[in-house]
C-alpha cells in the first residue's frame, strides 16, 4: 500500500495523531480505515490505538508514507515512555500556536505535560479532535481541489495549499527539534533511574475518556514521581510544562505474601479480634499515647457532640484513632465481624500480616486526610466530615496508595505508599501546642448548631469539623473517607 504524505515535511516529534490525520486528509481516506490498513493485526475489526506502536506497524507506516523510520518511531508515545493505559480512546490536547501550523507533538500525549514546551501556552482539550480518528474528517469539494477539516476547525487542510500545514519556518523547525531532543533525553534519564514511582509518573498518557476511580491516585503518584525525578535529573527542559506541588515525606512499605500463613490462618471472628487488639495497642502506644488527654476528651463526648469539633484546634491523631476504631467496629455490635480493609473493592488480604498491614495503612489514610482537610478548611473557612464512603467493606482512601495489590488468586505481595507518620506527628504536635486546653477541640458555636438546629448526624459520619464562629449552610462540604 502506498499513501501520499504530500509536500509537508515531517516536523520533529510530531505525534502519530497528526501524521495519520494529514495522511487521511491527503488521500481522501477515512482515518479509521487508514489505521486498519496500517495495523499490526492482519484483520483489525476494532479500532487500533493509533498512539501505540504495539498496535500500528511502524515499518509499514514509514514505507507507506515515505517517511524515515526514526521519525515514525518517535511519533508513538509508547516508544518514549512505557504506556500503562489500555483505553481505546485518547483525549487530545494541543497548543493553539502549534496546531495553527499543523503540528501536534507526541509530548502532548503525556499527562505530566500541562503546557506547550515551545510556547508556554496551556494545552487545550478538544473532544472533537479526540474523536476524529473514529468520526473522520469533513471533506468538501473546492473550486480547484478539495478541503478537509475536523468538526472543531482545529485541523484544516486545503489541497490547493494550506498555510496551516506548511507554515513552519526553518527556525521553528530547529526549535522543535532541539527542545524535543532535550525532553527525550530527560525522559530516558528518568526511566534509567529504575524508580517505580518515577516510571509510573512518566508513563501515563493524557486523560482517558471519562473519569476513573484511580484518577486521584494517579495524580498523587505522578506528582510524587516528578518531585523525586526533578532534583536527581535537573530541571525539566521546559519548566512551565509540568505542574508539581510540594508533597509531604512519604514511605513505601511491603507486606510480603507467605503461602504458609495463608494456608494455616482461619478468618474466624476470634482470630480477627485478636489481630485487631494487637494493632490497636500498637497504634495507641506508638502515636496516640502522647496525646492521651486529647483522646480521653474525644471519647467522653457523645456521638452528636463529636459533630461539633473545631478544625483549628483538633488533635488529628486522636480523631484519626477514634474514627479508625469506629470504622473497624462498624456493625460489630449488631453481630457482624470486625471490618477488614482491602486495597480495592474486589480484592482482600490473604494473610494475618497483610490484614494488620492494611489496618495500619487505613489508620495512616484517615490521619493524613484529617491533617490535610484541617489545613485546607482553615484556609477556606470551611467545614468537613469524616465518614464511611461505602457500607459493604473498607477500602484504602486516596491518602494511601496501593501500588501492587493482592490479585484474585491471593498470591501477591502488597506494597503501599503512605505519608511518613513522623511528619504527621509533627503536624499534629504543632496544632496541639497552640491550644490552651483539650476542651478547645470543640467548636461551641457549631455545638449549638448541632444540638439545637435540628441537625441530624448521618450514622456513617463519625466526626464533623467546623471553622470559626460561622454557620455553614447551602453548599456541601468535603469529607475524609474512613473506608
Beta strands, then each sheet from edge to edge (+ up, - down):
strand 1: 92-94
strand 2: 124-126
strand 3: 138-141
strand 4: 146-149
strand 5: 156-158
strand 6: 250-255
strand 7: 309-310
strand 8: 341-342
strand 9: 384-387
strand 10: 394-395
strand 11: 401-404
strand 12: 414-419
strand 13: 461-466
strand 14: 478-481
sheet 1: 1+ 2-
sheet 2: 3+ 4- 5+
sheet 3: 6+ 12- 11+
sheet 4: 7+ 13+ 9- 14-
sheet 5: 8+ 10+
end
